[in-house]
Each structure stands twice: as structure tokens, then as C-alpha cells.
Amino acid sequence: MRFSKRHQNRFLIFTSAVLLLSTLVGCGPSPKDLVAVDYTPLAGGDWEVSSPEEEGLDPDKVAELYYDAAKLDSIYSLLIVKNDYLVAEKYFNEGSIDLKSNIQSLSKSYISALVGLAFEQGCLTSLDQPFLDYFPEYSGQIEDPRKEEITIRHLLQMRSGYPWEESHADLWEGMLAGDLLSLMVHYPLVTDPGTYFHYSNVSTYFLGAIVARACDVELSEFAEEQLFAPLVAELGEWWPPEKNEYPMGFCCIHVTARDAAKFGLLYLNDGVFDGKQVISSEWVHESLQSYSTGEQLEYVPRVGPNFDRTGYGYQWWRLQSGDHEYDAMLGHGGQTIALLDEFDMVIVAIGDPFWLEDGWQYGKQLKNLVADFIASLPSE
């Protein structure tokens, strides 16, 4: 049979389309690939375990999530908790069930919890108290009178007026090299306190120092006794930078992925863990409100089509993935703890791209891994 030139062109177009479609379909895992994925929770520990099917999750979607996770060089662990059961768990690369990883800026949400506990115990009496009240040694050195208006609440909301250090190389280098407390004097304000969102590591560092001073206790000791012990969790290393009195409140808590999941579950369950009210539900609700939204968050990079930052609370993010809005902790390397109230679910993704070239790209991949999975979930 002979084709006219017009029919030949149509045939070529059709063939190309079929080949393209088959190529795109081939990029995803086959049913055989999905069956081979094992995400069964490991034996041991104090978690009750179940399966995605028993808790109402599509096992194929979960298998595809873990199939994609295995392709990432920087991921250490990926856990899913649903209806209080550990339903999926796997460790990759250097990760293990016992590894206490540096969870980077996920630590900020822990500091927020410690502020809440200090407030509940009466160490702190008002979130609207000027933060400089706790640092009288610097009172005579403050040149910008606006700094005297900064409150504990402003620090919690990242609305102190201090800048985002990573956006200024000289500020970031100075922060790592010097006395962090002195930066309350030396760092310039870029906006009036309480008016605008600026992600600020020193703000969280000041919060940790305030808790330690207000409660007259070592910060790590307070964290272990008041937060980690009730969660039956262990606090590993918590780096105190050189020349500084307090641990890095803005980062560098070391915990296992399972213990990180317990912290997420605590907030998902309104401050209750294993039947005990560890932190008040009022503090949890207040912490997860959005105090900065919209255009104030526009400068924060959007790393993928299903990853939108829609709000910021007390050291907690509010995110949107597809039809689902949820609260989350985010850290360097794409580390994520996501709380999905509509599914009664916590997702924990831990990783570390420091040893890899172009670590920022690996961080985006891990954020998108979690966000794309959440976007794929059905609307309820």
C-alpha cells in the first residue's frame, strides 16, 4: 500500500506521539516495580504498626513514593504515621533506625514548643514582653530604638525586623564566626518590628536563650525533661557554636526519624502524646495559625509545582500541595515533617545533602517528593 505525502506526514506525527506517550509512561514504575517495593515498618521500638491498606491509604501511591525516594542520594529516612500507627518506614543511603540526624531548621519548631512550655510553667508571663528585658547586658549598646519594641511574639512569628541572614553573605559569615547574642546589637533592622516577615535564624537563637534565662536552666536540660522525656524520645547532639553560651536554637538538634515523628504526632494530636497532655492545645493552635501570608512570603523560593508556602506561625510553616493545605516543619536539605490533619497523618522525610555538590538541588528534590505525594492524595 502506498501513502500520499499528506498521509505520510499524518502517520509520522501519530507515530511520534505514540512513542512520546510510551516514553512518558515508561518513566514511572511498573506494577511489577511497585510490588517489589518494601516499606514495611521495622521490628523494634515502641511504635504500634499497621499497613496503609488497613488505615485507608492507597498502597500503590505509597509504594510509588518509596520507589521515587530510593532514587535520591541525600535522603536518609522516610516514615508515614497514620491514625497513630506507623504504616510505612524505610531507610536509605547512610540512614538507619538508630541514626540521630542533624534535622537543621526543623529544630525551630522544637524551640517554639519550649517557649510554650516555659510560658505554661510561668517562667514567661507574656509573649508581648520586650525581648531585650532578658539581655540587660546589652541595654546600653542598642542604637536603634526600634529594637526595644521587639517582643517575644515578634521573634516567634519571624516578624522582628531582623534580616534573613542567608541573603546577606557578610551577615551569615559574621553570624557563624562571632557571639550570636551580640548580633542583637550589630544586626540592622530592615523593617519595623511586627510589620513584615523575614526568616531569621538569630530570632530563633534569641528565643532559646530567653527560655534558658527565664527558667534559669540549661536549654538542652529543659528540652530533655519537659519535651523529650514525655515523648519517650532521646535528644542527641545539639551543637553549641563556638564563642556562644547556648545551643543553636535555629538548627542542629540530632534525633532519630522515629522520635521526630513523635514530635509531629504531638502537634497533630493537639499537644497530647500517649494519652498525656504534654503541651497545651491552646499553644498548639496558636502556634499553627498563619501570621504572615501572601506577598510577604513571595521572596521564599517555590521549589516545585505542588509546593506552595501559604503562611507562617510560631516557627511553623503552612503549605499547600494540590488540594491539601497543611502544617509543616522545614529544614535544610529538604527535610520535612508534614502534619495532614484531614488524613490524621504525619510524614517524616530526613536527609542531608551537605556532602553532595549542589546540595540545594537535592533539597528541592526531597521537598518535592513529599509535596507531590500529598498532592496525589484524594480530596476528602
Buried (B, 14 or more C-beta within 10 A) or exposed (E): EEEEEEEEEEEEEEEEEEEEEEEEEEEEBEEEEBEEBEBEBBEEBEBEBBBBEEBEBEBBBBBBBBBBBEEBEBBBBBBBBBBBBBBBBBBBBBBBBEBBBBBBBBBBBBBBBBBBBBBBEEBBEEBEBBBBBBBEEBEEEBEEEBBEBBBBBBBBBBBBBBBBBEEBEEBBEBBEEBBBBBBBBEBEBBBEBBEBBBBBBBBBBBBBBBBBBBBEBEBBEBBBEBBBEBBEBEBBEBBBBEEBEBBBBBBBBBBBBBBBBBBBBBBBBBBBBBEEEBBBEEBBEBBBBBBBEEEBBEEBEEBBEBBBBBBBBBBBBBBBBBEBBBBBBBBBBBBBBBBBBEBBBBBBBBBBBEEBEEBBEBBBBBBBBBBBBBBBBEEE
